[in-house]
């Protein structure tokens, strides 16, 4: 269970580092790129890269083997 917690903490902190833009032009650029995302080629690759940590964190927790 500890590995699950550790991986999820890292997954939560990774996007938080880049979340707050540091200037007004950075805010506008972020808004523009989010609005353009559905129209860009290769959007599947970009979305996969953005959600990689979340998918990895979700795969850490495994159910124990059934006792027979």
PDB file of N, CA, C, O and CB in Angstrom:
ATOM      1  N   UNK A   1       0.822  -1.188   0.000  1.00  0.00           N
ATOM      2  CA  UNK A   1       0.000   0.000   0.000  1.00  0.00           C
ATOM      3  C   UNK A   1       0.872   1.260   0.000  1.00  0.00           C
ATOM      4  O   UNK A   1       0.473   2.289  -0.545  1.00  0.00           O
ATOM      5  CB  UNK A   1      -0.938  -0.006   1.207  1.00  0.00           C
ATOM      6  N   UNK A   2       2.056   1.181   0.608  1.00  0.00           N
ATOM      7  CA  UNK A   2       2.924   2.342   0.682  1.00  0.00           C
ATOM      8  C   UNK A   2       3.388   2.782  -0.707  1.00  0.00           C
ATOM      9  O   UNK A   2       3.499   3.977  -0.978  1.00  0.00           O
ATOM     10  CB  UNK A   2       4.124   2.041   1.566  1.00  0.00           C
ATOM     11  N   UNK A   3       3.657   1.819  -1.580  1.00  0.00           N
ATOM     12  CA  UNK A   3       4.083   2.184  -2.938  1.00  0.00           C
ATOM     13  C   UNK A   3       2.963   2.915  -3.672  1.00  0.00           C
ATOM     14  O   UNK A   3       3.230   3.833  -4.448  1.00  0.00           O
ATOM     15  CB  UNK A   3       4.509   0.928  -3.732  1.00  0.00           C
ATOM     16  N   UNK A   4       1.728   2.523  -3.440  1.00  0.00           N
ATOM     17  CA  UNK A   4       0.573   3.197  -4.038  1.00  0.00           C
ATOM     18  C   UNK A   4       0.533   4.664  -3.602  1.00  0.00           C
ATOM     19  O   UNK A   4       0.329   5.561  -4.420  1.00  0.00           O
ATOM     20  CB  UNK A   4      -0.744   2.481  -3.641  1.00  0.00           C
ATOM     21  N   UNK A   5       0.729   4.890  -2.309  1.00  0.00           N
ATOM     22  CA  UNK A   5       0.704   6.255  -1.772  1.00  0.00           C
ATOM     23  C   UNK A   5       1.855   7.078  -2.345  1.00  0.00           C
ATOM     24  O   UNK A   5       1.655   8.223  -2.752  1.00  0.00           O
ATOM     25  CB  UNK A   5       0.780   6.233  -0.229  1.00  0.00           C
ATOM     26  N   UNK A   6       3.054   6.508  -2.380  1.00  0.00           N
ATOM     27  CA  UNK A   6       4.220   7.232  -2.899  1.00  0.00           C
ATOM     28  C   UNK A   6       4.041   7.625  -4.362  1.00  0.00           C
ATOM     29  O   UNK A   6       4.328   8.760  -4.741  1.00  0.00           O
ATOM     30  CB  UNK A   6       5.477   6.383  -2.744  1.00  0.00           C
ATOM     31  N   UNK A   7       3.574   6.702  -5.174  1.00  0.00           N
ATOM     32  CA  UNK A   7       3.399   6.984  -6.599  1.00  0.00           C
ATOM     33  C   UNK A   7       2.327   8.048  -6.803  1.00  0.00           C
ATOM     34  O   UNK A   7       2.480   8.918  -7.661  1.00  0.00           O
ATOM     35  CB  UNK A   7       3.029   5.701  -7.366  1.00  0.00           C
ATOM     36  N   UNK A   8       1.248   7.993  -6.033  1.00  0.00           N
ATOM     37  CA  UNK A   8       0.184   8.975  -6.187  1.00  0.00           C
ATOM     38  C   UNK A   8       0.611  10.356  -5.699  1.00  0.00           C
ATOM     39  O   UNK A   8       0.173  11.363  -6.257  1.00  0.00           O
ATOM     40  CB  UNK A   8      -1.054   8.522  -5.438  1.00  0.00           C
ATOM     41  N   UNK A   9       1.441  10.425  -4.686  1.00  0.00           N
ATOM     42  CA  UNK A   9       1.960  11.725  -4.255  1.00  0.00           C
ATOM     43  C   UNK A   9       2.812  12.345  -5.354  1.00  0.00           C
ATOM     44  O   UNK A   9       2.685  13.536  -5.640  1.00  0.00           O
ATOM     45  CB  UNK A   9       2.783  11.581  -2.958  1.00  0.00           C
ATOM     46  N   UNK A  10       3.682  11.546  -5.974  1.00  0.00           N
ATOM     47  CA  UNK A  10       4.508  12.065  -7.071  1.00  0.00           C
ATOM     48  C   UNK A  10       3.642  12.486  -8.255  1.00  0.00           C
ATOM     49  O   UNK A  10       3.903  13.507  -8.891  1.00  0.00           O
ATOM     50  CB  UNK A  10       5.536  11.008  -7.518  1.00  0.00           C
ATOM     51  N   UNK A  11       2.611  11.694  -8.547  1.00  0.00           N
ATOM     52  CA  UNK A  11       1.724  12.012  -9.673  1.00  0.00           C
ATOM     53  C   UNK A  11       0.953  13.297  -9.414  1.00  0.00           C
ATOM     54  O   UNK A  11       0.669  14.042 -10.352  1.00  0.00           O
ATOM     55  CB  UNK A  11       0.745  10.859  -9.931  1.00  0.00           C
ATOM     56  N   UNK A  12       0.612  13.570  -8.168  1.00  0.00           N
ATOM     57  CA  UNK A  12      -0.128  14.789  -7.846  1.00  0.00           C
ATOM     58  C   UNK A  12       0.773  16.011  -7.881  1.00  0.00           C
ATOM     59  O   UNK A  12       0.318  17.096  -8.245  1.00  0.00           O
ATOM     60  CB  UNK A  12      -0.782  14.666  -6.477  1.00  0.00           C
ATOM     61  N   UNK A  13       2.035  15.864  -7.514  1.00  0.00           N
ATOM     62  CA  UNK A  13       2.939  17.010  -7.462  1.00  0.00           C
ATOM     63  C   UNK A  13       3.484  17.406  -8.827  1.00  0.00           C
ATOM     64  O   UNK A  13       3.807  18.575  -9.040  1.00  0.00           O
ATOM     65  CB  UNK A  13       4.079  16.711  -6.539  1.00  0.00           C
ATOM     66  N   UNK A  14       3.594  16.465  -9.749  1.00  0.00           N
ATOM     67  CA  UNK A  14       4.174  16.760 -11.061  1.00  0.00           C
ATOM     68  C   UNK A  14       3.407  17.858 -11.802  1.00  0.00           C
ATOM     69  O   UNK A  14       4.032  18.829 -12.230  1.00  0.00           O
ATOM     70  CB  UNK A  14       4.206  15.499 -11.907  1.00  0.00           C
ATOM     71  N   UNK A  15       2.085  17.753 -11.976  1.00  0.00           N
ATOM     72  CA  UNK A  15       1.400  18.839 -12.691  1.00  0.00           C
ATOM     73  C   UNK A  15       1.295  20.117 -11.867  1.00  0.00           C
ATOM     74  O   UNK A  15       1.164  21.203 -12.432  1.00  0.00           O
ATOM     75  CB  UNK A  15       0.013  18.391 -13.100  1.00  0.00           C
ATOM     76  N   UNK A  16       1.351  20.007 -10.554  1.00  0.00           N
ATOM     77  CA  UNK A  16       1.210  21.186  -9.705  1.00  0.00           C
ATOM     78  C   UNK A  16       2.377  22.150  -9.876  1.00  0.00           C
ATOM     79  O   UNK A  16       2.209  23.357  -9.704  1.00  0.00           O
ATOM     80  CB  UNK A  16       1.094  20.771  -8.248  1.00  0.00           C
ATOM     81  N   UNK A  17       3.554  21.638 -10.213  1.00  0.00           N
ATOM     82  CA  UNK A  17       4.719  22.507 -10.388  1.00  0.00           C
ATOM     83  C   UNK A  17       4.528  23.468 -11.560  1.00  0.00           C
ATOM     84  O   UNK A  17       4.940  24.625 -11.482  1.00  0.00           O
ATOM     85  CB  UNK A  17       5.979  21.666 -10.603  1.00  0.00           C
ATOM     86  N   UNK A  18       3.917  23.008 -12.627  1.00  0.00           N
ATOM     87  CA  UNK A  18       3.755  23.856 -13.800  1.00  0.00           C
ATOM     88  C   UNK A  18       2.388  24.500 -13.895  1.00  0.00           C
ATOM     89  O   UNK A  18       2.093  25.154 -14.896  1.00  0.00           O
ATOM     90  CB  UNK A  18       4.010  23.065 -15.030  1.00  0.00           C
ATOM     91  N   UNK A  19       1.550  24.338 -12.896  1.00  0.00           N
ATOM     92  CA  UNK A  19       0.183  24.837 -12.992  1.00  0.00           C
ATOM     93  C   UNK A  19       0.070  26.356 -12.965  1.00  0.00           C
ATOM     94  O   UNK A  19      -0.544  26.922 -13.869  1.00  0.00           O
ATOM     95  CB  UNK A  19      -0.626  24.272 -11.883  1.00  0.00           C
ATOM     96  N   UNK A  20       0.633  27.043 -11.973  1.00  0.00           N
ATOM     97  CA  UNK A  20       0.416  28.492 -11.944  1.00  0.00           C
ATOM     98  C   UNK A  20       1.336  29.222 -12.922  1.00  0.00           C
ATOM     99  O   UNK A  20       2.557  29.161 -12.781  1.00  0.00           O
ATOM    100  CB  UNK A  20       0.632  29.028 -10.530  1.00  0.00           C
ATOM    101  N   UNK A  21       0.766  29.908 -13.904  1.00  0.00           N
ATOM    102  CA  UNK A  21       1.602  30.693 -14.818  1.00  0.00           C
ATOM    103  C   UNK A  21       2.252  31.858 -14.073  1.00  0.00           C
ATOM    104  O   UNK A  21       1.675  32.395 -13.127  1.00  0.00           O
ATOM    105  CB  UNK A  21       0.764  31.219 -16.011  1.00  0.00           C
ATOM    106  N   UNK A  22       3.428  32.238 -14.491  1.00  0.00           N
ATOM    107  CA  UNK A  22       4.185  33.251 -13.766  1.00  0.00           C
ATOM    108  C   UNK A  22       3.967  34.676 -14.289  1.00  0.00           C
ATOM    109  O   UNK A  22       4.431  35.636 -13.673  1.00  0.00           O
ATOM    110  CB  UNK A  22       5.643  32.918 -13.828  1.00  0.00           C
ATOM    111  N   UNK A  23       3.270  34.822 -15.413  1.00  0.00           N
ATOM    112  CA  UNK A  23       3.028  36.157 -15.954  1.00  0.00           C
ATOM    113  C   UNK A  23       1.713  36.159 -16.729  1.00  0.00           C
ATOM    114  O   UNK A  23       1.148  35.103 -17.016  1.00  0.00           O
ATOM    115  CB  UNK A  23       4.205  36.609 -16.865  1.00  0.00           C
ATOM    116  N   UNK A  24       1.237  37.348 -17.061  1.00  0.00           N
ATOM    117  CA  UNK A  24      -0.010  37.461 -17.816  1.00  0.00           C
ATOM    118  C   UNK A  24       0.110  36.867 -19.220  1.00  0.00           C
ATOM    119  O   UNK A  24      -0.818  36.190 -19.662  1.00  0.00           O
ATOM    120  CB  UNK A  24      -0.430  38.920 -17.909  1.00  0.00           C
ATOM    121  N   UNK A  25       1.221  37.091 -19.944  1.00  0.00           N
ATOM    122  CA  UNK A  25       1.346  36.433 -21.252  1.00  0.00           C
ATOM    123  C   UNK A  25       1.339  34.897 -21.137  1.00  0.00           C
ATOM    124  O   UNK A  25       0.834  34.209 -22.024  1.00  0.00           O
ATOM    125  CB  UNK A  25       2.637  36.893 -21.943  1.00  0.00           C
ATOM    126  N   UNK A  26       1.897  34.370 -20.049  1.00  0.00           N
ATOM    127  CA  UNK A  26       1.887  32.916 -19.861  1.00  0.00           C
ATOM    128  C   UNK A  26       0.465  32.405 -19.649  1.00  0.00           C
ATOM    129  O   UNK A  26       0.126  31.313 -20.104  1.00  0.00           O
ATOM    130  CB  UNK A  26       2.773  32.522 -18.668  1.00  0.00           C
ATOM    131  N   UNK A  27      -0.365  33.184 -18.963  1.00  0.00           N
ATOM    132  CA  UNK A  27      -1.777  32.814 -18.768  1.00  0.00           C
ATOM    133  C   UNK A  27      -2.488  32.765 -20.109  1.00  0.00           C
ATOM    134  O   UNK A  27      -3.214  31.815 -20.402  1.00  0.00           O
ATOM    135  CB  UNK A  27      -2.489  33.813 -17.818  1.00  0.00           C
ATOM    136  N   UNK A  28      -2.280  33.789 -20.922  1.00  0.00           N
ATOM    137  CA  UNK A  28      -2.938  33.845 -22.230  1.00  0.00           C
ATOM    138  C   UNK A  28      -2.466  32.714 -23.146  1.00  0.00           C
ATOM    139  O   UNK A  28      -3.266  32.126 -23.873  1.00  0.00           O
ATOM    140  CB  UNK A  28      -2.676  35.199 -22.896  1.00  0.00           C
ATOM    141  N   UNK A  29      -1.181  32.416 -23.111  1.00  0.00           N
ATOM    142  CA  UNK A  29      -0.651  31.332 -23.930  1.00  0.00           C
ATOM    143  C   UNK A  29      -1.224  29.985 -23.495  1.00  0.00           C
ATOM    144  O   UNK A  29      -1.563  29.153 -24.336  1.00  0.00           O
ATOM    145  CB  UNK A  29       0.877  31.305 -23.853  1.00  0.00           C
ATOM    146  N   UNK A  30      -1.332  29.770 -22.188  1.00  0.00           N
ATOM    147  CA  UNK A  30      -1.909  28.518 -21.698  1.00  0.00           C
ATOM    148  C   UNK A  30      -3.368  28.386 -22.122  1.00  0.00           C
ATOM    149  O   UNK A  30      -3.790  27.314 -22.558  1.00  0.00           O
ATOM    150  CB  UNK A  30      -1.795  28.438 -20.170  1.00  0.00           C
ATOM    151  N   UNK A  31      -4.138  29.456 -22.001  1.00  0.00           N
ATOM    152  CA  UNK A  31      -5.543  29.420 -22.396  1.00  0.00           C
ATOM    153  C   UNK A  31      -5.683  29.140 -23.891  1.00  0.00           C
ATOM    154  O   UNK A  31      -6.540  28.360 -24.305  1.00  0.00           O
ATOM    155  CB  UNK A  31      -6.233  30.742 -22.038  1.00  0.00           C
ATOM    156  N   UNK A  32      -4.849  29.769 -24.683  1.00  0.00           N
ATOM    157  CA  UNK A  32      -4.896  29.563 -26.125  1.00  0.00           C
ATOM    158  C   UNK A  32      -4.556  28.120 -26.487  1.00  0.00           C
ATOM    159  O   UNK A  32      -5.233  27.508 -27.313  1.00  0.00           O
ATOM    160  CB  UNK A  32      -3.936  30.522 -26.828  1.00  0.00           C
ATOM    161  N   UNK A  33      -3.510  27.579 -25.870  1.00  0.00           N
ATOM    162  CA  UNK A  33      -3.128  26.205 -26.205  1.00  0.00           C
ATOM    163  C   UNK A  33      -4.182  25.200 -25.755  1.00  0.00           C
ATOM    164  O   UNK A  33      -4.379  24.187 -26.426  1.00  0.00           O
ATOM    165  CB  UNK A  33      -1.783  25.863 -25.571  1.00  0.00           C
ATOM    166  N   UNK A  34      -4.856  25.447 -24.657  1.00  0.00           N
ATOM    167  CA  UNK A  34      -5.919  24.529 -24.222  1.00  0.00           C
ATOM    168  C   UNK A  34      -7.099  24.601 -25.185  1.00  0.00           C
ATOM    169  O   UNK A  34      -7.711  23.579 -25.497  1.00  0.00           O
ATOM    170  CB  UNK A  34      -6.381  24.863 -22.779  1.00  0.00           C
ATOM    171  N   UNK A  35      -7.424  25.811 -25.659  1.00  0.00           N
ATOM    172  CA  UNK A  35      -8.530  25.953 -26.614  1.00  0.00           C
ATOM    173  C   UNK A  35      -8.190  25.308 -27.957  1.00  0.00           C
ATOM    174  O   UNK A  35      -9.082  24.800 -28.636  1.00  0.00           O
ATOM    175  CB  UNK A  35      -8.872  27.437 -26.818  1.00  0.00           C
ATOM    176  N   UNK A  36      -6.924  25.321 -28.345  1.00  0.00           N
ATOM    177  CA  UNK A  36      -6.521  24.760 -29.637  1.00  0.00           C
ATOM    178  C   UNK A  36      -6.335  23.245 -29.610  1.00  0.00           C
ATOM    179  O   UNK A  36      -6.303  22.614 -30.666  1.00  0.00           O
ATOM    180  CB  UNK A  36      -5.243  25.408 -30.092  1.00  0.00           C
ATOM    181  N   UNK A  37      -6.216  22.663 -28.450  1.00  0.00           N
ATOM    182  CA  UNK A  37      -5.890  21.241 -28.330  1.00  0.00           C
ATOM    183  C   UNK A  37      -6.776  20.324 -29.175  1.00  0.00           C
ATOM    184  O   UNK A  37      -6.240  19.429 -29.829  1.00  0.00           O
ATOM    185  CB  UNK A  37      -5.991  20.831 -26.897  1.00  0.00           C
ATOM    186  N   UNK A  38      -8.098  20.494 -29.200  1.00  0.00           N
ATOM    187  CA  UNK A  38      -8.916  19.570 -30.007  1.00  0.00           C
ATOM    188  C   UNK A  38      -8.630  19.622 -31.502  1.00  0.00           C
ATOM    189  O   UNK A  38      -8.948  18.671 -32.216  1.00  0.00           O
ATOM    190  CB  UNK A  38     -10.364  19.866 -29.787  1.00  0.00           C
ATOM    191  N   UNK A  39      -8.042  20.699 -31.990  1.00  0.00           N
ATOM    192  CA  UNK A  39      -7.827  20.870 -33.424  1.00  0.00           C
ATOM    193  C   UNK A  39      -6.416  20.512 -33.879  1.00  0.00           C
ATOM    194  O   UNK A  39      -6.130  20.540 -35.077  1.00  0.00           O
ATOM    195  CB  UNK A  39      -8.123  22.283 -33.807  1.00  0.00           C
ATOM    196  N   UNK A  40      -5.544  20.181 -32.958  1.00  0.00           N
ATOM    197  CA  UNK A  40      -4.154  19.903 -33.305  1.00  0.00           C
ATOM    198  C   UNK A  40      -3.955  18.454 -33.735  1.00  0.00           C
ATOM    199  O   UNK A  40      -4.568  17.551 -33.165  1.00  0.00           O
ATOM    200  CB  UNK A  40      -3.248  20.222 -32.127  1.00  0.00           C
ATOM    201  N   UNK A  41      -3.101  18.220 -34.739  1.00  0.00           N
ATOM    202  CA  UNK A  41      -2.763  16.840 -35.080  1.00  0.00           C
ATOM    203  C   UNK A  41      -1.907  16.243 -33.962  1.00  0.00           C
ATOM    204  O   UNK A  41      -1.102  16.941 -33.345  1.00  0.00           O
ATOM    205  CB  UNK A  41      -2.017  16.770 -36.449  1.00  0.00           C
ATOM    206  N   UNK A  42      -2.082  14.991 -33.717  1.00  0.00           N
ATOM    207  CA  UNK A  42      -1.300  14.333 -32.674  1.00  0.00           C
ATOM    208  C   UNK A  42      -1.807  14.627 -31.275  1.00  0.00           C
ATOM    209  O   UNK A  42      -1.071  14.471 -30.300  1.00  0.00           O
ATOM    210  CB  UNK A  42       0.134  14.746 -32.777  1.00  0.00           C
ATOM    211  N   UNK A  43      -3.068  15.054 -31.168  1.00  0.00           N
ATOM    212  CA  UNK A  43      -3.596  15.399 -29.849  1.00  0.00           C
ATOM    213  C   UNK A  43      -3.635  14.182 -28.932  1.00  0.00           C
ATOM    214  O   UNK A  43      -3.528  14.319 -27.713  1.00  0.00           O
ATOM    215  CB  UNK A  43      -4.995  16.000 -29.979  1.00  0.00           C
ATOM    216  N   UNK A  44      -3.785  13.007 -29.506  1.00  0.00           N
ATOM    217  CA  UNK A  44      -3.790  11.791 -28.695  1.00  0.00           C
ATOM    218  C   UNK A  44      -2.457  11.584 -27.984  1.00  0.00           C
ATOM    219  O   UNK A  44      -2.420  11.164 -26.827  1.00  0.00           O
ATOM    220  CB  UNK A  44      -4.106  10.581 -29.565  1.00  0.00           C
ATOM    221  N   UNK A  45      -1.367  11.882 -28.682  1.00  0.00           N
ATOM    222  CA  UNK A  45      -0.038  11.756 -28.076  1.00  0.00           C
ATOM    223  C   UNK A  45       0.161  12.787 -26.968  1.00  0.00           C
ATOM    224  O   UNK A  45       0.752  12.486 -25.931  1.00  0.00           O
ATOM    225  CB  UNK A  45       1.055  11.915 -29.145  1.00  0.00           C
ATOM    226  N   UNK A  46      -0.335  14.003 -27.192  1.00  0.00           N
ATOM    227  CA  UNK A  46      -0.198  15.042 -26.168  1.00  0.00           C
ATOM    228  C   UNK A  46      -1.010  14.698 -24.923  1.00  0.00           C
ATOM    229  O   UNK A  46      -0.537  14.861 -23.798  1.00  0.00           O
ATOM    230  CB  UNK A  46      -0.642  16.403 -26.725  1.00  0.00           C
ATOM    231  N   UNK A  47      -2.224  14.223 -25.133  1.00  0.00           N
ATOM    232  CA  UNK A  47      -3.070  13.859 -23.998  1.00  0.00           C
ATOM    233  C   UNK A  47      -2.469  12.671 -23.253  1.00  0.00           C
ATOM    234  O   UNK A  47      -2.501  12.626 -22.024  1.00  0.00           O
ATOM    235  CB  UNK A  47      -4.503  13.529 -24.470  1.00  0.00           C
ATOM    236  N   UNK A  48      -1.923  11.714 -23.992  1.00  0.00           N
ATOM    237  CA  UNK A  48      -1.279  10.567 -23.346  1.00  0.00           C
ATOM    238  C   UNK A  48      -0.093  11.015 -22.503  1.00  0.00           C
ATOM    239  O   UNK A  48       0.123  10.494 -21.410  1.00  0.00           O
ATOM    240  CB  UNK A  48      -0.821   9.542 -24.396  1.00  0.00           C
ATOM    241  N   UNK A  49       0.675  11.978 -23.002  1.00  0.00           N
ATOM    242  CA  UNK A  49       1.826  12.476 -22.240  1.00  0.00           C
ATOM    243  C   UNK A  49       1.370  13.209 -20.980  1.00  0.00           C
ATOM    244  O   UNK A  49       2.010  13.103 -19.934  1.00  0.00           O
ATOM    245  CB  UNK A  49       2.687  13.409 -23.111  1.00  0.00           C
ATOM    246  N   UNK A  50       0.266  13.952 -21.078  1.00  0.00           N
ATOM    247  CA  UNK A  50      -0.222  14.710 -19.923  1.00  0.00           C
ATOM    248  C   UNK A  50      -0.818  13.798 -18.848  1.00  0.00           C
ATOM    249  O   UNK A  50      -0.808  14.146 -17.667  1.00  0.00           O
ATOM    250  CB  UNK A  50      -1.265  15.729 -20.369  1.00  0.00           C
ATOM    251  N   UNK A  51      -1.334  12.640 -19.247  1.00  0.00           N
ATOM    252  CA  UNK A  51      -1.989  11.749 -18.279  1.00  0.00           C
ATOM    253  C   UNK A  51      -1.139  10.529 -17.915  1.00  0.00           C
ATOM    254  O   UNK A  51      -1.620   9.618 -17.241  1.00  0.00           O
ATOM    255  CB  UNK A  51      -3.321  11.284 -18.833  1.00  0.00           C
ATOM    256  N   UNK A  52       0.113  10.509 -18.354  1.00  0.00           N
ATOM    257  CA  UNK A  52       0.994   9.355 -18.111  1.00  0.00           C
ATOM    258  C   UNK A  52       1.141   9.049 -16.624  1.00  0.00           C
ATOM    259  O   UNK A  52       1.014   7.896 -16.215  1.00  0.00           O
ATOM    260  CB  UNK A  52       2.371   9.608 -18.718  1.00  0.00           C
ATOM    261  N   UNK A  53       1.406  10.067 -15.817  1.00  0.00           N
ATOM    262  CA  UNK A  53       1.594   9.850 -14.373  1.00  0.00           C
ATOM    263  C   UNK A  53       0.322   9.324 -13.722  1.00  0.00           C
ATOM    264  O   UNK A  53       0.388   8.462 -12.846  1.00  0.00           O
ATOM    265  CB  UNK A  53       2.028  11.152 -13.686  1.00  0.00           C
ATOM    266  N   UNK A  54      -0.823   9.827 -14.137  1.00  0.00           N
ATOM    267  CA  UNK A  54      -2.092   9.376 -13.569  1.00  0.00           C
ATOM    268  C   UNK A  54      -2.339   7.913 -13.901  1.00  0.00           C
ATOM    269  O   UNK A  54      -2.752   7.134 -13.042  1.00  0.00           O
ATOM    270  CB  UNK A  54      -3.251  10.237 -14.085  1.00  0.00           C
ATOM    271  N   UNK A  55      -2.083   7.544 -15.153  1.00  0.00           N
ATOM    272  CA  UNK A  55      -2.283   6.140 -15.541  1.00  0.00           C
ATOM    273  C   UNK A  55      -1.312   5.222 -14.815  1.00  0.00           C
ATOM    274  O   UNK A  55      -1.677   4.115 -14.419  1.00  0.00           O
ATOM    275  CB  UNK A  55      -2.119   5.974 -17.054  1.00  0.00           C
ATOM    276  N   UNK A  56      -0.073   5.682 -14.638  1.00  0.00           N
ATOM    277  CA  UNK A  56       0.914   4.859 -13.923  1.00  0.00           C
ATOM    278  C   UNK A  56       0.525   4.709 -12.453  1.00  0.00           C
ATOM    279  O   UNK A  56       0.653   3.626 -11.884  1.00  0.00           O
ATOM    280  CB  UNK A  56       2.328   5.479 -14.039  1.00  0.00           C
ATOM    281  N   UNK A  57       0.056   5.782 -11.846  1.00  0.00           N
ATOM    282  CA  UNK A  57      -0.347   5.729 -10.440  1.00  0.00           C
ATOM    283  C   UNK A  57      -1.549   4.805 -10.251  1.00  0.00           C
ATOM    284  O   UNK A  57      -1.641   4.106  -9.242  1.00  0.00           O
ATOM    285  CB  UNK A  57      -0.679   7.138  -9.922  1.00  0.00           C
ATOM    286  N   UNK A  58      -2.459   4.799 -11.206  1.00  0.00           N
ATOM    287  CA  UNK A  58      -3.632   3.949 -11.096  1.00  0.00           C
ATOM    288  C   UNK A  58      -3.261   2.466 -11.220  1.00  0.00           C
ATOM    289  O   UNK A  58      -3.962   1.604 -10.689  1.00  0.00           O
ATOM    290  CB  UNK A  58      -4.655   4.328 -12.163  1.00  0.00           C
ATOM    291  N   UNK A  59      -2.164   2.171 -11.918  1.00  0.00           N
ATOM    292  CA  UNK A  59      -1.772   0.779 -12.111  1.00  0.00           C
ATOM    293  C   UNK A  59      -0.941   0.204 -10.984  1.00  0.00           C
ATOM    294  O   UNK A  59      -0.637  -0.989 -11.000  1.00  0.00           O
ATOM    295  CB  UNK A  59      -1.020   0.651 -13.374  1.00  0.00           C
ATOM    296  N   UNK A  60      -0.563   1.012 -10.006  1.00  0.00           N
ATOM    297  CA  UNK A  60       0.300   0.525  -8.923  1.00  0.00           C
ATOM    298  C   UNK A  60      -0.459  -0.385  -7.987  1.00  0.00           C
ATOM    299  O   UNK A  60       0.077  -1.398  -7.538  1.00  0.00           O
ATOM    300  CB  UNK A  60       0.892   1.692  -8.140  1.00  0.00           C
ATOM    301  N   UNK A  61      -1.689  -0.046  -7.687  1.00  0.00           N
ATOM    302  CA  UNK A  61      -2.462  -0.823  -6.729  1.00  0.00           C
ATOM    303  C   UNK A  61      -3.000  -2.072  -7.417  1.00  0.00           C
ATOM    304  O   UNK A  61      -3.768  -1.989  -8.375  1.00  0.00           O
ATOM    305  CB  UNK A  61      -3.619   0.021  -6.133  1.00  0.00           C
ATOM    306  N   UNK A  62      -2.598  -3.188  -6.928  1.00  0.00           N
ATOM    307  CA  UNK A  62      -3.061  -4.476  -7.484  1.00  0.00           C
ATOM    308  C   UNK A  62      -3.797  -5.235  -6.395  1.00  0.00           C
ATOM    309  O   UNK A  62      -3.431  -5.193  -5.220  1.00  0.00           O
ATOM    310  CB  UNK A  62      -1.863  -5.329  -8.041  1.00  0.00           C
ATOM    311  N   UNK A  63      -4.832  -5.924  -6.813  1.00  0.00           N
ATOM    312  CA  UNK A  63      -5.559  -6.744  -5.846  1.00  0.00           C
ATOM    313  C   UNK A  63      -4.725  -7.969  -5.500  1.00  0.00           C
ATOM    314  O   UNK A  63      -4.054  -8.527  -6.369  1.00  0.00           O
ATOM    315  CB  UNK A  63      -6.949  -7.164  -6.401  1.00  0.00           C
ATOM    316  N   UNK A  64      -4.761  -8.395  -4.232  1.00  0.00           N
ATOM    317  CA  UNK A  64      -4.018  -9.605  -3.880  1.00  0.00           C
ATOM    318  C   UNK A  64      -4.633 -10.827  -4.545  1.00  0.00           C
ATOM    319  O   UNK A  64      -5.811 -10.839  -4.902  1.00  0.00           O
ATOM    320  CB  UNK A  64      -3.983  -9.795  -2.359  1.00  0.00           C
ATOM    321  N   UNK A  65      -3.806 -11.850  -4.700  1.00  0.00           N
ATOM    322  CA  UNK A  65      -4.293 -13.089  -5.312  1.00  0.00           C
ATOM    323  C   UNK A  65      -5.357 -13.716  -4.436  1.00  0.00           C
ATOM    324  O   UNK A  65      -5.296 -13.639  -3.209  1.00  0.00           O
ATOM    325  CB  UNK A  65      -3.139 -14.082  -5.544  1.00  0.00           C
ATOM    326  N   UNK A  66      -6.323 -14.334  -5.074  1.00  0.00           N
ATOM    327  CA  UNK A  66      -7.413 -14.981  -4.331  1.00  0.00           C
ATOM    328  C   UNK A  66      -6.884 -16.181  -3.560  1.00  0.00           C
ATOM    329  O   UNK A  66      -6.056 -16.943  -4.058  1.00  0.00           O
ATOM    330  CB  UNK A  66      -8.546 -15.419  -5.288  1.00  0.00           C
ATOM    331  N   UNK A  67      -7.367 -16.330  -2.363  1.00  0.00           N
ATOM    332  CA  UNK A  67      -6.991 -17.480  -1.541  1.00  0.00           C
ATOM    333  C   UNK A  67      -7.957 -18.615  -1.822  1.00  0.00           C
ATOM    334  O   UNK A  67      -9.170 -18.449  -1.699  1.00  0.00           O
ATOM    335  CB  UNK A  67      -6.987 -17.119  -0.025  1.00  0.00           C
ATOM    336  N   UNK A  68      -7.420 -19.771  -2.201  1.00  0.00           N
ATOM    337  CA  UNK A  68      -8.309 -20.889  -2.526  1.00  0.00           C
ATOM    338  C   UNK A  68      -8.259 -21.979  -1.483  1.00  0.00           C
ATOM    339  O   UNK A  68      -8.952 -22.989  -1.612  1.00  0.00           O
ATOM    340  CB  UNK A  68      -7.956 -21.465  -3.872  1.00  0.00           C
TER     341      UNK A  68
END
